[in-house]
Amino acid sequence: MRYVFVIFAISISLFLSIPKLFNYEKKHEIIKEYLINYYDLELNSLENINFNIFPLPHLLIKNINAEIKDKPIILESSNIKIFLNIRNIYNYKNFKAKKIILSKNKVFLEVNKSKELINYLVKLRHKLKIVDLNINFKKDDNLLIELKNVNFKNYGYDKYIFDGKIFDKEFTSLLVIKLSNSSGYIPNLASSCAIFTCKRQFIVLSFCFALLLTSLNSLMLSIA
């Protein structure tokens, strides 16, 4: 029985280790197509793609520059982790991932297009986690305000919760998708913000974006 276990352990180790020897440059187009079709991420450039075993089998894409499809949002990310289904470790036909994680990111966005980012996150139906995101709000290429160290994910018990820093102060904010016509309040940093629901399963904004976007729009009008 001991030998059976040893053979099984060696087999699993080989199964997970061999993909590290593959040339993933040849799979660029498959991965790019997947990110466009499932996450609306259009990759303009990337450094390289590698396979990692731990903590779970995933592809690691380093130093990417991308745009959100049909939206004026530019994204720079130090790395994207694409967590794989076991069946896709060797076979990339009908490629689908379990989730992706974006780490050490920057987003550049004109202030009058701020809601485009919210629209993108709300409509996304596949698992996404964002770690350490800096959002640069600009007007005519001039930096107006920056959200720093923002974290967000659209799955799990803490989904749709934003946390980060604004004006060097920590904040926690909630993005809620409502399925009814009811309304309510969410406790927030320094204040509460009414939840405004939409009949079409749309968005509810709280402190960070509702208050921030209002302030940004006011600032934009005062500068114009």
Secondary structure as the mmCIF struct_conf table of DSSP 4:
data_model
#
loop_
_struct_conf.conf_type_id
_struct_conf.id
_struct_conf.beg_label_comp_id
_struct_conf.beg_label_asym_id
_struct_conf.beg_label_seq_id
_struct_conf.end_label_comp_id
_struct_conf.end_label_asym_id
_struct_conf.end_label_seq_id
HELX_RH_AL_P HELX_RH_AL_P1 ARG A 2 SER A 17
HELX_RH_3T_P HELX_RH_3T_P1 ILE A 18 LEU A 21
BEND BEND1 PHE A 22 PHE A 22
HELX_RH_3T_P HELX_RH_3T_P2 TYR A 24 LYS A 27
HELX_RH_AL_P HELX_RH_AL_P2 HIS A 28 TYR A 39
STRN STRN1 LEU A 41 SER A 45
BEND BEND2 GLU A 47 GLU A 47
STRN STRN2 ASN A 48 ASN A 52
BEND BEND3 PHE A 54 LEU A 56
STRN STRN3 HIS A 58 ILE A 68
TURN_TY1_P TURN_TY1_P1 LYS A 69 ASP A 70
BEND BEND4 LYS A 71 PRO A 72
STRN STRN4 ILE A 74 LEU A 84
HELX_LH_PP_P HELX_LH_PP_P1 ASN A 85 ASN A 85
HELX_RH_3T_P HELX_RH_3T_P3 ILE A 86 ASN A 88
TURN_TY1_P TURN_TY1_P2 ILE A 89 TYR A 90
TURN_TY1_P TURN_TY1_P3 LYS A 93 ASN A 94
STRN STRN5 ALA A 97 GLU A 110
HELX_RH_3T_P HELX_RH_3T_P4 VAL A 111 LYS A 113
TURN_TY1_P TURN_TY1_P4 SER A 114 SER A 114
HELX_RH_AL_P HELX_RH_AL_P3 LYS A 115 LYS A 123
BEND BEND5 HIS A 126 HIS A 126
STRN STRN6 LEU A 128 LYS A 139
TURN_TY1_P TURN_TY1_P5 ASP A 140 ASP A 141
STRN STRN7 ASN A 142 LYS A 153
BEND BEND6 ASN A 154 GLY A 156
TURN_TY1_P TURN_TY1_P6 TYR A 157 TYR A 160
STRN STRN8 ILE A 161 ILE A 166
TURN_TY1_P TURN_TY1_P7 PHE A 167 ASP A 168
STRN STRN9 LYS A 169 LEU A 174
STRN STRN10 VAL A 176 ILE A 177
BEND BEND7 LEU A 179 ASN A 181
STRN STRN11 TYR A 185 PRO A 187
BEND BEND8 LEU A 189 SER A 191
STRN STRN12 SER A 192 ALA A 194
TURN_TY1_P TURN_TY1_P8 LYS A 199 ARG A 200
BEND BEND9 GLN A 201 GLN A 201
STRN STRN13 ILE A 203 VAL A 204
HELX_RH_AL_P HELX_RH_AL_P4 PHE A 207 ILE A 223
#
